[in-house]
Every structure is written in C-alpha cells, then in structure tokens.
Amino acid sequence: MTKFNFDPAHSVVEFSVKHLVISNIKGRFNDFNASLEGDLNDLNSIKGELTIKADSIDTRVGDRDNHLRSGDFLDAENYPEIKFEVTKVEEQSVTGNLTIKDVTEEETFELSYEGQSKNPMNGATTAGFVANGTINREKFGITFNQALETGGVMIGKDVHFQVSLEFALED
C-alpha cells in the first residue's frame, strides 16, 4: 500500500453559492491538509482524508469572511475544522463522511483521477485528483438566510465546490 505526500502548493479547495438569486459568490479555503494511501491501479483501495481549517475561508471580502466565520455560518471558533473521511472510491466517484459543525453526513461526489506525472523540479512522481460536488449547507446546521422582497432568498442552500489535490508518491 503506497502512501503519498500531500502537496498544498499545487492544491485548492474552492466553492460557490448563489447570492440574491442572481449571481454566484466564489471563495476558497486557504488552509487545509490531505492524506492519501492505496494503489493507484486499484482506486477501490484508496483511503484518505481532507481536513479544512474553517477560519481560512476567503471570498476576498473581509467583512463577508468574518460573517462566514461567525455563528451564523461556520462558527469557526467552536468548530475549527471541516473534515471529509473517504469510505469508498470508485472509478468516477468518492464517498465519505463529511463533518461540518459536528454534524456528519455521508456524501458522494464526482471524482476524476487525473493520472501521474514526473515533476521536473524535484523528480517526484505526482498524482492528481479532482472532486466536484454540491452539498446542502442546511443539512449541517448552516441555515442563516433572509427572504427577498422579489421572492427567493439572499443565500442559496446549495454550495458547489471543486477540490483539486496533488500528491507526491513516497519512495
């Protein structure tokens, strides 16, 4: 069973959510870590975990980021981590337990194993994965919202995300 070294410099966790029913606000988490082990020739053998520091949320608007860190949303002070623990990998999907604010739900997301490449800077064989999906934030107790006079709500309940991770194979 191969273990992999996470490469945070070439990895990203991004998300978007509807705002005022008319646009998408995008953001990212800047502080996260991932672990991975298994056989890349048998994706069913893959085990892993993604841990995100909730207070590292970044939408490029300080006031909004502070509100997202507050008890109205992530409550980062009391729930500092968002965690996804892989329970099953198939050719085009990954299933696992997602925990946000101490609420754990099984979720399945689209997965693409991007293959391997030798990094010319350090000679390491590197593997890449991309996961895409949508979660309902209300399932995790993140229910803050406001009705709009034109109908609809200020913030969509669906959070769309893309996670791109690179790992160097251990020698």
Secondary structure, DSSP 8 states (H G I E B T S, - for coil): -EEEEE-GGG-EEEEEEEETTTEEEEEEES-EEEEEEEETTEEEEEEEEEEEEGGGEE-S-HHHHHHHHSTTTT-TTT--EEEEEEEEEETTEEEEEEEETTEEEEEEEEEEEEEEEE-TTT--EEEEEEEEEEEEGGGGT-----B-TTSSBSEEEEEEEEEEEEEEE--
